[in-house]
Structure formats: structure tokens, C-alpha cells
């Protein structure tokens, strides 16, 4: 079983601009964030994942299940543009699939930082 890093965050997002925005936002908030799977595989497993459920190459539910299986001890923040249309239903489904929190796109960076801080159990900045 992988040990869990006290601070590592892995960002899974297919859009390069959004991926860089999320990583930069988390780094600016003092978090150890990366979008590199190779870097995430080195050493301890990430404590938290930020997973885009709208990736075109995978179905959101399958993607979330796969990440939950790969990192069973990590907390997960699921993000998707689909959440804004029926937020309550989307949030319920995402939680049933293993997400700890759900955020709609367009992404509110302050809400991301606050949710990550709460899930990491550390004060933000």
C-alpha cells in the first residue's frame, strides 16, 4: 500500500490552460501541487486529487472510480462544467463515486483553495 504524502496534490485536467491555472492557484496558496503523473508516482501517494470529470477521453464516472482505486486514501475534489446545470444531482452522483467535494466550472479559485484547505486539514496560507 502506498504511503500518503502530508501535502502532495495531483491535478488531473485535460485542458492545459485550466490545468496550469489550478496548479498555479494551489502553488500560490502554499500547496504542493503537480499535474505530473510521473512526479506523483515518485514517493508517497498524493493526499488530494483535483479531478476533472469532463475529460473527453474518459467517462467521468469511470475516471473517478479509477483514481479512487489507484489512490484509495486520497481525498478527491471533482470539477466539471456539468455541475453548474444540475448542481445537486451532479454533486450527489460524484460523491457516490468517491468524490469528497465537487466544484462547478467555471472554477472559482477561492472556493478551490478553501475546499482544498479544509480537506487537507490545514489552514489556508
N, C-alpha and C positions, 0 to 999 in steps of 0.2 A: 504494500500500500504506500502511496506517495505521502510524504510529509507535506504539510501545508505551510506556505510562507506566511509570515505575520503581516506582510504588506503588499505582496505582488498582485497586480490586477492585469488580466488578459482581456484585450478588446477584440471582439470578433465582429467585423463590419466589412462588407464587400465594397462599399463606396469609399475610395481613397480619401476624398476630401472630408467626409464625415468621420472616417477612422482617425485621421490626423487631428481633427477638431476634438474628438473625445479624448484621445491620448494627451494632447496639449492641455486641455481643460483639467484633466486629472493630475498631470505633472505640475501645473500651476498651483493646484490645491495642495501640493506636497505629497502626492501619492506616487507610488512606484508602478507606473502603468506602461504596458507594452502591447504592440499588436503583432509581435513576432512569435509565431508558434515555436520556432527553434529555441528562442530565448526562454519561453515559458516551459519548455520541456527540460531545460537545463536546471538542475537543482530541484528545489521544492515546488510542489504544485501551487498554482495561484490560489489566493484566498478568495478572490472575487472575479467573476466574469461579467463583462458587459457584452451581451449577445444580441445582434440584430436578427430579428425573426423574419425579415423580409428579403433575405438573401435569395437571388434568383436561381442559384444552382441547387439549393436545398429547400425542402419544405420546412417552414418554421417549426412545426411540432417535432419533426424528425431531428432537426438541428438541435433544438433544446434538449431533447432526450439524449442525444449523443454526447453533448457537452456535460450533461448531468452524470451520465455513466462514466465518462472519462475523468471527471473531477467531482466525485460524489461529496466531498467535504467542502467544496467551494460554495460561496453564496453567488446568486445569479441575478443580475439586473437585465431584464429583457426589454428591448426597444423595438418599436415598429411604427410605421406610418399608419398601419391599420388600426392601432389602438384608438386613434382620435375619432373614428367613425362610430364605434360602439365600445366605448372605454370599459364599461362594467363587464360586458361579456368577454372581451379580449383579456382583461386582467384576470378574470376567473379561470379562463382556459389556460393562460400562461402559468398561473400558479399551480393548477392541476398537473401541468407538465414539468414542474420543478423550479419555476422562477420564484425568487423571493420578493422581487419588486418588478413593476412594469412601468415604463415611461413611453409616452407617445412622441412621435416625430410630428412636426419639427421639435427638435430636442431643446428643452430648457436646461442650459448648462448648470445653472444654480441648483435646480432640482436634482440633476445628476450628482453633483458634488455632495449635496445634502444626503441623498439616499445612500451613496457610497459610504459616506462618513458614518451613518447610522449602522449600516450592515457590517462595516469593518470594526465597529465598537470603539472608535477613536474620535475625538473631537476634530472637526474640520479645521485645518490650518491651526 
